Amino acid sequence: MKDLSIHLTSESKVSKVDFHNLPFGKIITDHMFEIDFDGKQWVNPRISPVEKMSIHPMNMSLHDGQSIFEGMKASRSKDGTPLLFRPELHAKRMNASAKRMCMPEMPEELFVEAIHAIVGLEQEWIPKIEGSALYIRPLMFATDEMVGVKASDTYKMIIICLPVGPYYPKPIKLLVEHHYIRAAQGGVGEAKTAGNYAAALYPSKLAREKGYDQILWLDAIHHKFVQEVGTMNIFFVFKNEIVTPDTSGTILKGITRASALEILRGDGHVVNERELSIDEILTRYQAGDLVEVFGTGTAALVANVEEIKYNDITLTLPNNTWQISTSIRDEINGMRFGTIADKRGWTVPVKEVAVTV
Ligand SMILES: Cc1ncc(COP(=O)(O)O)c(C=O)c1O
């Protein structure tokens, strides 16, 4: 990357980390990547030790929420090579979010190069334990200092990295939410923007108080068609077809979802992306036609669902072999950890940047 300046920490924290006991999202690596948008172009790329950022009280992202992010993972193949998973798709989605939130897009090569640079430098932090990974969080936010609703002219993009263990160690329970909604047609549900997550916090808290891990969102108009789950897309495996809701503007286009679809179709399964109503799910469950439900997302990869609660009805998923979700998990993990051949070319070895001290 042209003009990348690197300033290294004098003392790495990596040797103090217990990689066998990693809470999700709490441990950060030594360095972060930063780049600024000056109103015309991206300038001043740099990697430096992680430190607190000072924010002006009029910072526009705090007031109006121009803030978008990505979530991706680096793993280490069995021969030790650090690998990224489909980084170009994250670059594209970051730009799609940026466009919707009236923020500057970033050349895809620049985004991907920045990921390589920071992960290459922090590769000692990639856990060696299967199921664990280095979570990568690119975040872009407005930096103009002004109170008033308009798009900021200037922005900052940072990339931080966090070693993480498994997200859901066991099957999860979902509560179908029929009052609150996550996203409406024409809104920002398809963007990975901070406000979507803030809006979900209160209903998610209520669901947790009732003993559920996540909410299964319904559509905003009819409160009838299933959408997605917390930070995952959702798949329903029926005897003769696998269904996931089509991403019609209200659902985040998950990269794990896209990968799962390709794997399932490649394996010869009938997979349909279509509207799926909660009534259809209930009817087919009662007829014994629903075999498996699972969520897909970068953090969890694949999370098995053991229970869905809809009003007074509890759908208990048969405690089966989770055949379909296991096949997806095994295939993606196999690629990520280099235990199976990556015939699709989804994993990319990290290119290290030369560090001149
Ligand atoms: C709302 C939402 N849906 C779905 C997903 C799954 O997307 P991906 O598979 O790209 O991680 C995520 C996670 O990024 C998410 O935040």
The ligand as an ORCA input file, in Angstrom:
! r2SCAN-3c Opt
* xyz 0 1
  C     -27.777     -8.750     10.920
  C     -26.866     -9.800     10.404
  N     -27.371    -10.759      9.614
  C     -26.583    -11.726      9.094
  C     -25.222    -11.756      9.375
  C     -24.363    -12.815      8.760
  O     -23.489    -12.254      7.798
  P     -22.074    -12.887      7.513
  O     -22.315    -14.304      7.152
  O     -21.521    -12.100      6.386
  O     -21.271    -12.741      8.753
  C     -24.667    -10.782     10.208
  C     -23.238    -10.778     10.529
  O     -22.478    -10.090      9.898
  C     -25.500     -9.763     10.734
  O     -25.010     -8.821     11.536
*
